[in-house]
Amino acid sequence: MVDLATQYQKMQAEMDDAISKVVRSGEYINGKAVWDFSSNLAAYTGAEYVIPCANGTDALQIALMALGLQPGDEVIIPNFTYIAAAEAIALLRLTPVPVDVDPETFNIDVKKMTGSLSLKTKAIIPVHLFGQCSDMAPILKIAKENALHVVEDNAQSIGSIYTFPSGNRQQAGTIGDAGALSFFPTKNLGCYGDGGALLTNNENLAQKMRMIASHGQSKKYLHELIGCNSRLDTLQAAILNVKLPYLDTYIHSRQKVAQAYNEALEARPDLYEIPKCIAASTHVYHQYTLKVKQDKRDALQKYLKERKVSSMIYYPNPLHRQPAFRGVIRIGSDLSETEKLCKSALSLPIHPELNEEQIYYITGLLLNYE
Protein backbone atom coordinates (compact mmCIF):
# COMPACT_ATOMS: atom_id res chain seq x y z
CA MET A 1 0.00 0.00 0.00
CA VAL A 2 3.00 2.30 0.56
CA ASP A 3 6.72 2.12 -0.28
CA LEU A 4 8.55 3.76 2.60
CA ALA A 5 11.88 2.13 1.78
CA THR A 6 12.03 3.77 -1.67
CA GLN A 7 10.93 7.08 -0.18
CA TYR A 8 13.81 6.91 2.29
CA GLN A 9 16.32 6.13 -0.46
CA LYS A 10 15.34 9.32 -2.30
CA MET A 11 16.22 11.48 0.72
CA GLN A 12 18.76 9.24 2.43
CA ALA A 13 21.53 11.84 2.75
CA GLU A 14 19.20 14.47 4.26
CA MET A 15 17.56 11.97 6.56
CA ASP A 16 20.78 10.38 7.80
CA ASP A 17 22.24 13.81 8.51
CA ALA A 18 19.16 14.92 10.48
CA ILE A 19 19.10 11.74 12.56
CA SER A 20 22.85 11.89 13.14
CA LYS A 21 22.60 15.48 14.44
CA VAL A 22 20.07 14.41 17.07
CA VAL A 23 22.18 11.45 18.15
CA ARG A 24 25.29 13.62 18.41
CA SER A 25 23.40 16.25 20.42
CA GLY A 26 22.03 13.77 22.96
CA GLU A 27 18.76 15.79 23.07
CA TYR A 28 16.30 12.94 22.73
CA ILE A 29 13.39 14.61 24.56
CA ASN A 30 12.19 18.15 23.71
CA GLY A 31 15.28 18.82 21.65
CA LYS A 32 15.70 21.66 19.18
CA ALA A 33 14.18 19.65 16.32
CA VAL A 34 10.84 19.46 18.18
CA TRP A 35 10.57 23.23 18.43
CA ASP A 36 11.76 23.68 14.86
CA PHE A 37 9.08 21.28 13.69
CA SER A 38 6.41 23.11 15.67
CA SER A 39 7.35 26.36 13.93
CA ASN A 40 7.59 24.72 10.51
CA LEU A 41 4.22 23.00 10.88
CA ALA A 42 2.58 26.23 12.02
CA ALA A 43 3.94 27.99 8.94
CA TYR A 44 2.70 25.21 6.66
CA THR A 45 -0.81 24.89 8.10
CA GLY A 46 -1.42 28.50 9.10
CA ALA A 47 -2.22 27.44 12.67
CA GLU A 48 -1.19 29.95 15.31
CA TYR A 49 -0.22 27.25 17.81
CA VAL A 50 1.19 23.74 17.35
CA ILE A 51 1.52 21.34 20.28
CA PRO A 52 3.52 18.20 19.41
CA CYS A 53 2.51 14.97 21.13
CA ALA A 54 3.12 11.24 21.00
CA ASN A 55 0.44 10.14 18.51
CA GLY A 56 -2.86 11.09 16.91
CA THR A 57 -5.03 9.30 19.47
CA ASP A 58 -3.34 11.18 22.30
CA ALA A 59 -4.00 14.40 20.37
CA LEU A 60 -7.74 13.71 20.35
CA GLN A 61 -7.77 12.85 24.05
CA ILE A 62 -5.74 15.92 25.03
CA ALA A 63 -8.05 18.20 23.04
CA LEU A 64 -11.14 16.78 24.76
CA MET A 65 -9.50 17.08 28.17
CA ALA A 66 -8.58 20.71 27.52
CA LEU A 67 -12.17 21.57 26.56
CA GLY A 68 -13.34 20.59 30.04
CA LEU A 69 -15.98 18.07 29.05
CA GLN A 70 -17.54 16.14 31.93
CA PRO A 71 -18.40 12.42 32.27
CA GLY A 72 -21.69 11.72 30.54
CA ASP A 73 -21.31 14.54 28.00
CA GLU A 74 -21.93 13.39 24.44
CA VAL A 75 -19.66 13.80 21.43
CA ILE A 76 -20.89 13.41 17.84
CA ILE A 77 -18.61 11.33 15.58
CA PRO A 78 -18.96 9.60 12.19
CA ASN A 79 -19.78 5.90 12.34
CA PHE A 80 -17.52 4.98 9.40
CA THR A 81 -14.05 5.64 10.75
CA TYR A 82 -11.15 4.20 12.71
CA ILE A 83 -11.75 3.56 16.40
CA ALA A 84 -9.41 6.30 17.71
CA ALA A 85 -11.94 9.11 18.16
CA ALA A 86 -14.53 6.91 19.87
CA GLU A 87 -11.82 5.38 22.05
CA ALA A 88 -10.55 8.77 23.24
CA ILE A 89 -14.12 9.81 24.04
CA ALA A 90 -14.90 6.63 25.97
CA LEU A 91 -11.63 6.73 27.94
CA LEU A 92 -12.74 10.09 29.36
CA ARG A 93 -16.13 8.60 30.32
CA LEU A 94 -17.84 10.69 27.67
CA THR A 95 -20.46 9.16 25.37
CA PRO A 96 -19.67 8.63 21.68
CA VAL A 97 -22.68 9.29 19.43
CA PRO A 98 -22.02 7.73 16.00
CA VAL A 99 -23.79 9.34 13.05
CA ASP A 100 -24.07 7.87 9.56
CA VAL A 101 -21.91 9.12 6.70
CA ASP A 102 -22.42 10.44 3.21
CA PRO A 103 -21.94 7.36 1.00
CA GLU A 104 -20.24 9.42 -1.73
CA THR A 105 -17.59 11.19 0.36
CA PHE A 106 -17.35 8.77 3.33
CA ASN A 107 -17.47 11.76 5.72
CA ILE A 108 -20.11 12.51 8.34
CA ASP A 109 -23.59 13.22 6.95
CA VAL A 110 -24.35 16.74 8.13
CA LYS A 111 -28.06 16.31 7.43
CA LYS A 112 -28.23 13.47 9.96
CA MET A 113 -26.18 15.32 12.55
CA THR A 114 -28.88 17.75 13.70
CA GLY A 115 -31.30 14.97 14.56
CA SER A 116 -28.60 13.29 16.62
CA LEU A 117 -28.13 16.15 19.07
CA SER A 118 -29.38 16.03 22.65
CA LEU A 119 -29.16 18.24 25.70
CA LYS A 120 -26.00 16.31 26.63
CA THR A 121 -24.21 16.98 23.32
CA LYS A 122 -21.13 19.10 23.93
CA ALA A 123 -18.81 18.50 20.97
CA ILE A 124 -18.45 17.26 17.41
CA ILE A 125 -15.43 15.39 16.05
CA PRO A 126 -15.60 15.51 12.24
CA VAL A 127 -13.12 13.00 10.82
CA HIS A 128 -11.58 14.20 7.55
CA LEU A 129 -11.50 10.70 6.10
CA PHE A 130 -9.21 9.38 3.38
CA GLY A 131 -7.83 12.81 2.46
CA GLN A 132 -10.60 15.38 2.15
CA CYS A 133 -12.32 17.69 4.59
CA SER A 134 -15.73 17.08 6.05
CA ASP A 135 -18.17 19.79 4.99
CA MET A 136 -17.10 22.25 7.66
CA ALA A 137 -19.30 25.29 6.95
CA PRO A 138 -22.58 23.60 7.95
CA ILE A 139 -20.82 21.74 10.78
CA LEU A 140 -19.60 25.03 12.24
CA LYS A 141 -23.08 26.50 11.85
CA ILE A 142 -24.60 23.61 13.83
CA ALA A 143 -21.87 23.95 16.44
CA LYS A 144 -22.44 27.68 16.85
CA GLU A 145 -26.23 27.33 17.09
CA ASN A 146 -25.88 24.67 19.79
CA ALA A 147 -22.79 25.97 21.65
CA LEU A 148 -20.72 22.91 20.72
CA HIS A 149 -16.95 22.48 20.50
CA VAL A 150 -15.42 21.20 17.26
CA VAL A 151 -12.29 19.01 17.28
CA GLU A 152 -11.11 17.99 13.82
CA ASP A 153 -9.63 14.52 13.44
CA ASN A 154 -7.14 15.34 10.72
CA ALA A 155 -5.02 12.20 10.96
CA GLN A 156 -5.56 11.40 7.26
CA SER A 157 -5.91 14.78 5.57
CA ILE A 158 -3.00 17.08 6.38
CA GLY A 159 -2.63 19.54 3.50
CA SER A 160 -6.27 19.38 2.46
CA ILE A 161 -7.80 22.84 2.03
CA TYR A 162 -11.43 23.79 2.69
CA THR A 163 -13.04 26.76 0.92
CA PHE A 164 -15.93 28.46 2.72
CA PRO A 165 -18.86 30.03 0.84
CA SER A 166 -17.23 33.41 1.57
CA GLY A 167 -14.14 32.33 -0.38
CA ASN A 168 -12.02 32.06 2.77
CA ARG A 169 -9.68 29.06 2.59
CA GLN A 170 -8.27 27.13 5.56
CA GLN A 171 -6.17 24.04 6.00
CA ALA A 172 -7.84 21.00 7.50
CA GLY A 173 -7.16 20.91 11.23
CA THR A 174 -7.17 24.69 11.64
CA ILE A 175 -10.92 25.27 11.28
CA GLY A 176 -12.46 24.08 14.56
CA ASP A 177 -11.41 24.69 18.15
CA ALA A 178 -8.55 22.24 17.69
CA GLY A 179 -7.20 19.80 15.14
CA ALA A 180 -5.56 16.43 15.85
CA LEU A 181 -2.81 15.10 13.57
CA SER A 182 -1.08 11.74 13.31
CA PHE A 183 2.38 11.13 11.87
CA PHE A 184 2.12 7.34 11.78
CA PRO A 185 4.63 6.11 9.16
CA THR A 186 2.00 5.42 6.47
CA LYS A 187 0.42 8.88 6.69
CA ASN A 188 1.05 11.45 3.95
CA LEU A 189 3.45 13.10 6.40
CA GLY A 190 4.80 10.20 8.41
CA CYS A 191 7.71 9.72 10.79
CA TYR A 192 9.61 6.50 11.54
CA GLY A 193 7.50 5.55 14.54
CA ASP A 194 4.60 7.18 16.34
CA GLY A 195 4.03 10.92 16.43
CA GLY A 196 1.23 13.46 16.59
CA ALA A 197 0.36 17.11 17.06
CA LEU A 198 -2.45 19.46 17.96
CA LEU A 199 -3.33 22.64 16.06
CA THR A 200 -5.33 25.58 17.36
CA ASN A 201 -5.77 29.32 16.93
CA ASN A 202 -6.94 29.75 20.52
CA GLU A 203 -4.15 30.87 22.86
CA ASN A 204 -5.83 29.73 26.09
CA LEU A 205 -6.68 26.33 24.63
CA ALA A 206 -3.13 25.96 23.33
CA GLN A 207 -1.74 26.65 26.79
CA LYS A 208 -4.03 24.05 28.38
CA MET A 209 -3.24 21.41 25.76
CA ARG A 210 0.48 22.01 26.12
CA MET A 211 0.20 21.62 29.90
CA ILE A 212 -1.94 18.48 29.67
CA ALA A 213 0.54 16.85 27.28
CA SER A 214 3.28 17.43 29.88
CA HIS A 215 1.75 16.02 33.08
CA GLY A 216 -0.39 19.15 33.55
CA GLN A 217 2.68 21.28 34.25
CA SER A 218 2.74 25.05 33.80
CA LYS A 219 6.41 24.90 34.74
CA LYS A 220 8.63 22.10 35.98
CA TYR A 221 7.20 20.42 39.09
CA LEU A 222 4.17 22.74 39.21
CA HIS A 223 1.19 20.61 38.14
CA GLU A 224 -1.95 22.71 37.75
CA LEU A 225 -4.00 20.19 35.76
CA ILE A 226 -4.40 16.42 35.59
CA GLY A 227 -2.51 15.60 32.45
CA CYS A 228 -0.66 12.82 30.71
CA ASN A 229 2.79 12.17 29.28
CA SER A 230 2.62 12.62 25.52
CA ARG A 231 5.75 13.83 23.75
CA LEU A 232 7.01 13.83 20.18
CA ASP A 233 10.52 12.37 20.27
CA THR A 234 13.29 14.61 18.98
CA LEU A 235 14.36 11.93 16.49
CA GLN A 236 10.84 11.79 15.02
CA ALA A 237 10.64 15.58 14.86
CA ALA A 238 13.94 15.66 12.96
CA ILE A 239 12.56 13.13 10.47
CA LEU A 240 9.39 15.18 10.03
CA ASN A 241 11.43 18.34 9.45
CA VAL A 242 13.10 16.62 6.51
CA LYS A 243 9.81 15.38 5.08
CA LEU A 244 7.60 18.45 5.56
CA PRO A 245 9.08 20.45 2.65
CA TYR A 246 8.22 17.50 0.37
CA LEU A 247 4.60 17.18 1.54
CA ASP A 248 3.04 19.22 -1.27
CA THR A 249 5.04 17.19 -3.79
CA TYR A 250 3.79 13.98 -2.18
CA ILE A 251 0.23 15.29 -2.35
CA HIS A 252 0.57 16.20 -6.02
CA SER A 253 1.93 12.71 -6.79
CA ARG A 254 -0.98 11.08 -4.98
CA GLN A 255 -3.45 13.26 -6.88
CA LYS A 256 -1.88 12.17 -10.18
CA VAL A 257 -2.24 8.51 -9.20
CA ALA A 258 -5.87 9.10 -8.22
CA GLN A 259 -6.54 10.82 -11.53
CA ALA A 260 -5.05 7.87 -13.41
CA TYR A 261 -7.23 5.46 -11.44
CA ASN A 262 -10.32 7.61 -12.07
CA GLU A 263 -9.74 7.87 -15.80
CA ALA A 264 -9.21 4.13 -16.14
CA LEU A 265 -11.99 2.90 -13.87
CA GLU A 266 -14.68 5.18 -15.29
CA ALA A 267 -14.87 2.53 -18.02
CA ARG A 268 -16.38 0.06 -15.53
CA PRO A 269 -19.34 1.84 -13.89
CA ASP A 270 -21.04 -1.55 -13.73
CA LEU A 271 -18.56 -2.67 -11.07
CA TYR A 272 -16.80 0.34 -9.55
CA GLU A 273 -17.87 3.63 -8.06
CA ILE A 274 -14.86 5.92 -7.93
CA PRO A 275 -14.36 8.20 -4.90
CA LYS A 276 -16.19 11.53 -4.97
CA CYS A 277 -14.80 14.88 -3.87
CA ILE A 278 -16.85 17.61 -2.25
CA ALA A 279 -16.64 20.91 -4.14
CA ALA A 280 -15.43 22.80 -1.06
CA SER A 281 -12.37 20.62 -0.32
CA THR A 282 -9.19 19.57 -2.03
CA HIS A 283 -8.35 15.87 -1.74
CA VAL A 284 -4.86 14.72 -0.71
CA TYR A 285 -5.67 11.00 -1.20
CA HIS A 286 -4.30 9.40 1.91
CA GLN A 287 -6.40 6.54 0.59
CA TYR A 288 -7.97 5.88 -2.79
CA THR A 289 -11.14 4.03 -1.87
CA LEU A 290 -13.51 2.45 -4.37
CA LYS A 291 -16.97 1.14 -3.80
CA VAL A 292 -17.18 -2.30 -5.41
CA LYS A 293 -20.65 -3.24 -6.62
CA GLN A 294 -22.45 -6.57 -7.02
CA ASP A 295 -21.15 -7.90 -3.67
CA LYS A 296 -17.81 -8.60 -5.35
CA ARG A 297 -15.52 -6.68 -2.98
CA ASP A 298 -14.07 -9.65 -1.08
CA ALA A 299 -13.62 -11.75 -4.22
CA LEU A 300 -11.90 -8.82 -5.94
CA GLN A 301 -9.50 -8.40 -3.04
CA LYS A 302 -8.57 -12.09 -3.24
CA TYR A 303 -8.09 -11.78 -7.02
CA LEU A 304 -5.72 -8.82 -6.54
CA LYS A 305 -3.76 -10.53 -3.78
CA GLU A 306 -3.20 -13.59 -5.99
CA ARG A 307 -1.66 -11.22 -8.53
CA LYS A 308 0.62 -9.50 -5.99
CA VAL A 309 -1.42 -6.30 -5.65
CA SER A 310 -2.11 -5.04 -2.15
CA SER A 311 -5.47 -3.64 -1.10
CA MET A 312 -7.09 -2.83 2.22
CA ILE A 313 -10.60 -2.80 3.63
CA TYR A 314 -11.17 0.42 5.58
CA TYR A 315 -13.28 -0.45 7.58
CA PRO A 316 -14.68 -4.00 7.81
CA ASN A 317 -16.81 -3.38 10.92
CA PRO A 318 -19.02 -0.39 11.73
CA LEU A 319 -18.08 1.49 14.86
CA HIS A 320 -21.43 0.77 16.50
CA ARG A 321 -20.87 -2.99 16.13
CA GLN A 322 -17.49 -3.06 17.87
CA PRO A 323 -17.82 -5.17 21.05
CA ALA A 324 -15.92 -2.61 23.13
CA PHE A 325 -18.67 -0.05 22.67
CA ARG A 326 -21.64 -2.14 23.79
CA GLY A 327 -23.47 -0.08 26.37
CA VAL A 328 -21.06 2.82 25.87
CA ILE A 329 -22.40 4.60 22.79
CA ARG A 330 -25.70 6.25 21.98
CA ILE A 331 -26.64 5.66 18.36
CA GLY A 332 -27.41 9.01 16.77
CA SER A 333 -28.97 8.10 13.43
CA ASP A 334 -29.88 5.35 11.03
CA LEU A 335 -26.53 3.75 10.17
CA SER A 336 -27.41 1.85 7.01
CA GLU A 337 -24.94 3.68 4.74
CA THR A 338 -22.07 2.69 7.02
CA GLU A 339 -23.24 -0.92 6.92
CA LYS A 340 -23.15 -0.82 3.09
CA LEU A 341 -19.72 0.79 2.97
CA CYS A 342 -18.25 -1.84 5.29
CA LYS A 343 -19.25 -4.42 2.67
CA SER A 344 -18.22 -2.50 -0.46
CA ALA A 345 -15.26 -0.18 0.25
CA LEU A 346 -11.81 -1.24 -0.99
CA SER A 347 -8.67 0.90 -0.93
CA LEU A 348 -6.01 0.55 -3.63
CA PRO A 349 -2.28 1.29 -3.39
CA ILE A 350 -1.64 5.03 -3.60
CA HIS A 351 1.67 6.66 -2.74
CA PRO A 352 4.24 8.97 -4.34
CA GLU A 353 6.52 6.11 -5.36
CA LEU A 354 3.86 4.34 -7.47
CA ASN A 355 5.05 4.46 -11.10
CA GLU A 356 3.15 4.40 -14.40
CA GLU A 357 3.94 0.73 -15.07
CA GLN A 358 2.54 -0.29 -11.68
CA ILE A 359 -0.58 1.85 -12.14
CA TYR A 360 -1.12 0.32 -15.61
CA TYR A 361 -0.79 -3.17 -14.15
CA ILE A 362 -3.26 -2.48 -11.31
CA THR A 363 -5.86 -0.79 -13.51
CA GLY A 364 -5.51 -3.54 -16.12
CA LEU A 365 -6.40 -6.16 -13.51
CA LEU A 366 -9.39 -4.11 -12.32
CA LEU A 367 -10.71 -3.45 -15.82
CA ASN A 368 -10.49 -7.10 -16.80
CA TYR A 369 -12.09 -8.45 -13.63
CA GLU A 370 -15.47 -10.14 -14.12
C-alpha positions as CSV (number, residue, x, y, z in Angstrom):
1,M,0.0,0.0,0.0
2,V,3.0,2.3,0.6
3,D,6.7,2.1,-0.3
4,L,8.5,3.8,2.6
5,A,11.9,2.1,1.8
6,T,12.0,3.8,-1.7
7,Q,10.9,7.1,-0.2
8,Y,13.8,6.9,2.3
9,Q,16.3,6.1,-0.5
10,K,15.3,9.3,-2.3
11,M,16.2,11.5,0.7
12,Q,18.8,9.2,2.4
13,A,21.5,11.8,2.7
14,E,19.2,14.5,4.3
15,M,17.6,12.0,6.6
16,D,20.8,10.4,7.8
17,D,22.2,13.8,8.5
18,A,19.2,14.9,10.5
19,I,19.1,11.7,12.6
20,S,22.9,11.9,13.1
21,K,22.6,15.5,14.4
22,V,20.1,14.4,17.1
23,V,22.2,11.4,18.1
24,R,25.3,13.6,18.4
25,S,23.4,16.3,20.4
26,G,22.0,13.8,23.0
27,E,18.8,15.8,23.1
28,Y,16.3,12.9,22.7
29,I,13.4,14.6,24.6
30,N,12.2,18.1,23.7
31,G,15.3,18.8,21.6
32,K,15.7,21.7,19.2
33,A,14.2,19.7,16.3
34,V,10.8,19.5,18.2
35,W,10.6,23.2,18.4
36,D,11.8,23.7,14.9
37,F,9.1,21.3,13.7
38,S,6.4,23.1,15.7
39,S,7.3,26.4,13.9
40,N,7.6,24.7,10.5
41,L,4.2,23.0,10.9
42,A,2.6,26.2,12.0
43,A,3.9,28.0,8.9
44,Y,2.7,25.2,6.7
45,T,-0.8,24.9,8.1
46,G,-1.4,28.5,9.1
47,A,-2.2,27.4,12.7
48,E,-1.2,29.9,15.3
49,Y,-0.2,27.2,17.8
50,V,1.2,23.7,17.4
51,I,1.5,21.3,20.3
52,P,3.5,18.2,19.4
53,C,2.5,15.0,21.1
54,A,3.1,11.2,21.0
55,N,0.4,10.1,18.5
56,G,-2.9,11.1,16.9
57,T,-5.0,9.3,19.5
58,D,-3.3,11.2,22.3
59,A,-4.0,14.4,20.4
60,L,-7.7,13.7,20.3
61,Q,-7.8,12.9,24.0
62,I,-5.7,15.9,25.0
63,A,-8.1,18.2,23.0
64,L,-11.1,16.8,24.8
65,M,-9.5,17.1,28.2
66,A,-8.6,20.7,27.5
67,L,-12.2,21.6,26.6
68,G,-13.3,20.6,30.0
69,L,-16.0,18.1,29.0
70,Q,-17.5,16.1,31.9
71,P,-18.4,12.4,32.3
72,G,-21.7,11.7,30.5
73,D,-21.3,14.5,28.0
74,E,-21.9,13.4,24.4
75,V,-19.7,13.8,21.4
76,I,-20.9,13.4,17.8
77,I,-18.6,11.3,15.6
78,P,-19.0,9.6,12.2
79,N,-19.8,5.9,12.3
80,F,-17.5,5.0,9.4
81,T,-14.0,5.6,10.8
82,Y,-11.2,4.2,12.7
83,I,-11.8,3.6,16.4
84,A,-9.4,6.3,17.7
85,A,-11.9,9.1,18.2
86,A,-14.5,6.9,19.9
87,E,-11.8,5.4,22.0
88,A,-10.6,8.8,23.2
89,I,-14.1,9.8,24.0
90,A,-14.9,6.6,26.0
91,L,-11.6,6.7,27.9
92,L,-12.7,10.1,29.4
93,R,-16.1,8.6,30.3
94,L,-17.8,10.7,27.7
95,T,-20.5,9.2,25.4
96,P,-19.7,8.6,21.7
97,V,-22.7,9.3,19.4
98,P,-22.0,7.7,16.0
99,V,-23.8,9.3,13.1
100,D,-24.1,7.9,9.6
101,V,-21.9,9.1,6.7
102,D,-22.4,10.4,3.2
103,P,-21.9,7.4,1.0
104,E,-20.2,9.4,-1.7
105,T,-17.6,11.2,0.4
106,F,-17.4,8.8,3.3
107,N,-17.5,11.8,5.7
108,I,-20.1,12.5,8.3
109,D,-23.6,13.2,7.0
110,V,-24.3,16.7,8.1
111,K,-28.1,16.3,7.4
112,K,-28.2,13.5,10.0
113,M,-26.2,15.3,12.6
114,T,-28.9,17.8,13.7
115,G,-31.3,15.0,14.6
116,S,-28.6,13.3,16.6
117,L,-28.1,16.1,19.1
118,S,-29.4,16.0,22.6
119,L,-29.2,18.2,25.7
120,K,-26.0,16.3,26.6
121,T,-24.2,17.0,23.3
122,K,-21.1,19.1,23.9
123,A,-18.8,18.5,21.0
124,I,-18.4,17.3,17.4
125,I,-15.4,15.4,16.0
126,P,-15.6,15.5,12.2
127,V,-13.1,13.0,10.8
128,H,-11.6,14.2,7.6
129,L,-11.5,10.7,6.1
130,F,-9.2,9.4,3.4
131,G,-7.8,12.8,2.5
132,Q,-10.6,15.4,2.1
133,C,-12.3,17.7,4.6
134,S,-15.7,17.1,6.0
135,D,-18.2,19.8,5.0
136,M,-17.1,22.2,7.7
137,A,-19.3,25.3,6.9
138,P,-22.6,23.6,8.0
139,I,-20.8,21.7,10.8
140,L,-19.6,25.0,12.2
141,K,-23.1,26.5,11.8
142,I,-24.6,23.6,13.8
143,A,-21.9,24.0,16.4
144,K,-22.4,27.7,16.8
145,E,-26.2,27.3,17.1
146,N,-25.9,24.7,19.8
147,A,-22.8,26.0,21.7
148,L,-20.7,22.9,20.7
149,H,-17.0,22.5,20.5
150,V,-15.4,21.2,17.3
151,V,-12.3,19.0,17.3
152,E,-11.1,18.0,13.8
153,D,-9.6,14.5,13.4
154,N,-7.1,15.3,10.7
155,A,-5.0,12.2,11.0
156,Q,-5.6,11.4,7.3
157,S,-5.9,14.8,5.6
158,I,-3.0,17.1,6.4
159,G,-2.6,19.5,3.5
160,S,-6.3,19.4,2.5
161,I,-7.8,22.8,2.0
162,Y,-11.4,23.8,2.7
163,T,-13.0,26.8,0.9
164,F,-15.9,28.5,2.7
165,P,-18.9,30.0,0.8
166,S,-17.2,33.4,1.6
167,G,-14.1,32.3,-0.4
168,N,-12.0,32.1,2.8
169,R,-9.7,29.1,2.6
170,Q,-8.3,27.1,5.6
171,Q,-6.2,24.0,6.0
172,A,-7.8,21.0,7.5
173,G,-7.2,20.9,11.2
174,T,-7.2,24.7,11.6
175,I,-10.9,25.3,11.3
176,G,-12.5,24.1,14.6
177,D,-11.4,24.7,18.2
178,A,-8.5,22.2,17.7
179,G,-7.2,19.8,15.1
180,A,-5.6,16.4,15.9
181,L,-2.8,15.1,13.6
182,S,-1.1,11.7,13.3
183,F,2.4,11.1,11.9
184,F,2.1,7.3,11.8
185,P,4.6,6.1,9.2
186,T,2.0,5.4,6.5
187,K,0.4,8.9,6.7
188,N,1.1,11.5,3.9
189,L,3.4,13.1,6.4
190,G,4.8,10.2,8.4
191,C,7.7,9.7,10.8
192,Y,9.6,6.5,11.5
193,G,7.5,5.5,14.5
194,D,4.6,7.2,16.3
195,G,4.0,10.9,16.4
196,G,1.2,13.5,16.6
197,A,0.4,17.1,17.1
198,L,-2.5,19.5,18.0
199,L,-3.3,22.6,16.1
200,T,-5.3,25.6,17.4
201,N,-5.8,29.3,16.9
202,N,-6.9,29.8,20.5
203,E,-4.1,30.9,22.9
204,N,-5.8,29.7,26.1
205,L,-6.7,26.3,24.6
206,A,-3.1,26.0,23.3
207,Q,-1.7,26.7,26.8
208,K,-4.0,24.1,28.4
209,M,-3.2,21.4,25.8
210,R,0.5,22.0,26.1
211,M,0.2,21.6,29.9
212,I,-1.9,18.5,29.7
213,A,0.5,16.9,27.3
214,S,3.3,17.4,29.9
215,H,1.8,16.0,33.1
216,G,-0.4,19.2,33.5
217,Q,2.7,21.3,34.3
218,S,2.7,25.0,33.8
219,K,6.4,24.9,34.7
220,K,8.6,22.1,36.0
221,Y,7.2,20.4,39.1
222,L,4.2,22.7,39.2
223,H,1.2,20.6,38.1
224,E,-2.0,22.7,37.8
225,L,-4.0,20.2,35.8
226,I,-4.4,16.4,35.6
227,G,-2.5,15.6,32.5
228,C,-0.7,12.8,30.7
229,N,2.8,12.2,29.3
230,S,2.6,12.6,25.5
231,R,5.7,13.8,23.7
232,L,7.0,13.8,20.2
233,D,10.5,12.4,20.3
234,T,13.3,14.6,19.0
235,L,14.4,11.9,16.5
236,Q,10.8,11.8,15.0
237,A,10.6,15.6,14.9
238,A,13.9,15.7,13.0
239,I,12.6,13.1,10.5
240,L,9.4,15.2,10.0
241,N,11.4,18.3,9.4
242,V,13.1,16.6,6.5
243,K,9.8,15.4,5.1
244,L,7.6,18.4,5.6
245,P,9.1,20.4,2.6
246,Y,8.2,17.5,0.4
247,L,4.6,17.2,1.5
248,D,3.0,19.2,-1.3
249,T,5.0,17.2,-3.8
250,Y,3.8,14.0,-2.2
251,I,0.2,15.3,-2.3
252,H,0.6,16.2,-6.0
253,S,1.9,12.7,-6.8
254,R,-1.0,11.1,-5.0
255,Q,-3.4,13.3,-6.9
256,K,-1.9,12.2,-10.2
257,V,-2.2,8.5,-9.2
258,A,-5.9,9.1,-8.2
259,Q,-6.5,10.8,-11.5
260,A,-5.1,7.9,-13.4
261,Y,-7.2,5.5,-11.4
262,N,-10.3,7.6,-12.1
263,E,-9.7,7.9,-15.8
264,A,-9.2,4.1,-16.1
265,L,-12.0,2.9,-13.9
266,E,-14.7,5.2,-15.3
267,A,-14.9,2.5,-18.0
268,R,-16.4,0.1,-15.5
269,P,-19.3,1.8,-13.9
270,D,-21.0,-1.5,-13.7
271,L,-18.6,-2.7,-11.1
272,Y,-16.8,0.3,-9.5
273,E,-17.9,3.6,-8.1
274,I,-14.9,5.9,-7.9
275,P,-14.4,8.2,-4.9
276,K,-16.2,11.5,-5.0
277,C,-14.8,14.9,-3.9
278,I,-16.8,17.6,-2.3
279,A,-16.6,20.9,-4.1
280,A,-15.4,22.8,-1.1
281,S,-12.4,20.6,-0.3
282,T,-9.2,19.6,-2.0
283,H,-8.4,15.9,-1.7
284,V,-4.9,14.7,-0.7
285,Y,-5.7,11.0,-1.2
286,H,-4.3,9.4,1.9
287,Q,-6.4,6.5,0.6
288,Y,-8.0,5.9,-2.8
289,T,-11.1,4.0,-1.9
290,L,-13.5,2.5,-4.4
291,K,-17.0,1.1,-3.8
292,V,-17.2,-2.3,-5.4
293,K,-20.6,-3.2,-6.6
294,Q,-22.4,-6.6,-7.0
295,D,-21.1,-7.9,-3.7
296,K,-17.8,-8.6,-5.3
297,R,-15.5,-6.7,-3.0
298,D,-14.1,-9.7,-1.1
299,A,-13.6,-11.7,-4.2
300,L,-11.9,-8.8,-5.9
301,Q,-9.5,-8.4,-3.0
302,K,-8.6,-12.1,-3.2
303,Y,-8.1,-11.8,-7.0
304,L,-5.7,-8.8,-6.5
305,K,-3.8,-10.5,-3.8
306,E,-3.2,-13.6,-6.0
307,R,-1.7,-11.2,-8.5
308,K,0.6,-9.5,-6.0
309,V,-1.4,-6.3,-5.7
310,S,-2.1,-5.0,-2.1
311,S,-5.5,-3.6,-1.1
312,M,-7.1,-2.8,2.2
313,I,-10.6,-2.8,3.6
314,Y,-11.2,0.4,5.6
315,Y,-13.3,-0.5,7.6
316,P,-14.7,-4.0,7.8
317,N,-16.8,-3.4,10.9
318,P,-19.0,-0.4,11.7
319,L,-18.1,1.5,14.9
320,H,-21.4,0.8,16.5
321,R,-20.9,-3.0,16.1
322,Q,-17.5,-3.1,17.9
323,P,-17.8,-5.2,21.1
324,A,-15.9,-2.6,23.1
325,F,-18.7,0.0,22.7
326,R,-21.6,-2.1,23.8
327,G,-23.5,-0.1,26.4
328,V,-21.1,2.8,25.9
329,I,-22.4,4.6,22.8
330,R,-25.7,6.2,22.0
331,I,-26.6,5.7,18.4
332,G,-27.4,9.0,16.8
333,S,-29.0,8.1,13.4
334,D,-29.9,5.4,11.0
335,L,-26.5,3.8,10.2
336,S,-27.4,1.8,7.0
337,E,-24.9,3.7,4.7
338,T,-22.1,2.7,7.0
339,E,-23.2,-0.9,6.9
340,K,-23.2,-0.8,3.1
341,L,-19.7,0.8,3.0
342,C,-18.3,-1.8,5.3
343,K,-19.3,-4.4,2.7
344,S,-18.2,-2.5,-0.5
345,A,-15.3,-0.2,0.3
346,L,-11.8,-1.2,-1.0
347,S,-8.7,0.9,-0.9
348,L,-6.0,0.5,-3.6
349,P,-2.3,1.3,-3.4
350,I,-1.6,5.0,-3.6
351,H,1.7,6.7,-2.7
352,P,4.2,9.0,-4.3
353,E,6.5,6.1,-5.4
354,L,3.9,4.3,-7.5
355,N,5.1,4.5,-11.1
356,E,3.2,4.4,-14.4
357,E,3.9,0.7,-15.1
358,Q,2.5,-0.3,-11.7
359,I,-0.6,1.8,-12.1
360,Y,-1.1,0.3,-15.6
361,Y,-0.8,-3.2,-14.2
362,I,-3.3,-2.5,-11.3
363,T,-5.9,-0.8,-13.5
364,G,-5.5,-3.5,-16.1
365,L,-6.4,-6.2,-13.5
366,L,-9.4,-4.1,-12.3
367,L,-10.7,-3.5,-15.8
368,N,-10.5,-7.1,-16.8
369,Y,-12.1,-8.5,-13.6
370,E,-15.5,-10.1,-14.1
